Amino acid sequence: MDLLDPKTVPERVVKRSVRVAGHRTSVTLEAAFWPVLIGLAEARGQSLDALVTEVDAARRGNLSSALRVFVLRALRDAAPDAHH
């Protein structure tokens, strides 16, 4: 998905089926998050399911929220002038 393409609606909600710890479930996130999550999983040598399972194991609240925060932290940490 090209987030700079004016036809793309990054805030559109997309539901995907994932396997978390061996169990099928659905996760709903804005469209802009999915390609970033997939890219992060690939960069770590993981499947999307493995990454979601890892985030799920460490979360305290809602899985969708935990995934959004995971993406935000990963992008912040990757930024050359990241302020922690």
Secondary structure per residue as TSV (DSSP state, phi and psi in degrees):
chain	resnum	aa	ss	phi	psi
A	1	M	-	360.0	130.4
A	2	D	-	-95.1	106.3
A	3	L	T	-68.8	-15.1
A	4	L	T	-89.6	-10.1
A	5	D	S	-70.7	122.9
A	6	P	T	-62.7	-16.9
A	7	K	T	-81.3	-16.4
A	8	T	-	-79.1	137.9
A	9	V	-	-114.7	90.0
A	10	P	T	-63.6	-21.4
A	11	E	T	-88.2	-3.3
A	12	R	S	-61.2	136.1
A	13	V	E	-85.5	132.3
A	14	V	E	-125.8	128.2
A	15	K	E	-100.3	130.2
A	16	R	E	-125.9	147.8
A	17	S	E	-90.6	129.0
A	18	V	E	-132.8	163.4
A	19	R	E	-109.6	115.9
A	20	V	E	-110.2	116.5
A	21	A	T	51.6	39.9
A	22	G	T	85.9	-2.6
A	23	H	E	-112.8	132.3
A	24	R	E	-72.0	136.3
A	25	T	E	-151.9	168.2
A	26	S	E	-108.8	142.6
A	27	V	E	-127.0	132.8
A	28	T	E	-112.3	121.5
A	29	L	E	-139.6	159.4
A	30	E	E	-62.9	147.2
A	31	A	T	-54.9	-33.3
A	32	A	T	-62.8	-24.8
A	33	F	H	-79.6	-31.7
A	34	W	H	-60.6	-49.4
A	35	P	H	-64.2	-31.3
A	36	V	H	-69.4	-45.0
A	37	L	H	-60.2	-43.5
A	38	I	H	-63.1	-42.9
A	39	G	H	-63.7	-40.1
A	40	L	H	-64.8	-42.0
A	41	A	H	-61.3	-46.6
A	42	E	H	-61.2	-42.1
A	43	A	H	-63.9	-27.8
A	44	R	T	-92.6	0.2
A	45	G	T	71.5	30.3
A	46	Q	-	-119.0	159.1
A	47	S	-	-79.0	163.2
A	48	L	H	-59.4	-42.3
A	49	D	H	-59.3	-41.6
A	50	A	H	-65.4	-40.9
A	51	L	H	-65.5	-45.1
A	52	V	H	-62.6	-39.2
A	53	T	H	-62.2	-41.3
A	54	E	H	-62.9	-46.1
A	55	V	H	-64.2	-41.2
A	56	D	H	-60.0	-41.2
A	57	A	H	-66.2	-27.1
A	58	A	H	-99.1	-6.8
A	59	R	-	-77.2	158.5
A	60	R	S	-115.1	-17.8
A	61	G	S	-127.3	-142.6
A	62	N	-	-65.1	137.0
A	63	L	H	-63.6	-43.8
A	64	S	H	-59.6	-43.6
A	65	S	H	-63.8	-42.4
A	66	A	H	-61.8	-38.1
A	67	L	H	-68.1	-40.0
A	68	R	H	-61.7	-44.9
A	69	V	H	-65.0	-38.8
A	70	F	H	-58.6	-46.9
A	71	V	H	-61.9	-47.1
A	72	L	H	-58.0	-46.3
A	73	R	H	-65.1	-41.2
A	74	A	H	-63.0	-42.7
A	75	L	H	-69.2	-39.3
A	76	R	H	-63.3	-44.7
A	77	D	H	-66.7	-28.1
A	78	A	H	-83.3	-16.4
A	79	A	S	-69.7	134.6
A	80	P	T	-62.5	-28.5
A	81	D	T	-112.4	37.5
A	82	A	-	-61.3	133.4
A	83	H	-	-111.2	121.4
A	84	H	-	-97.0	360.0
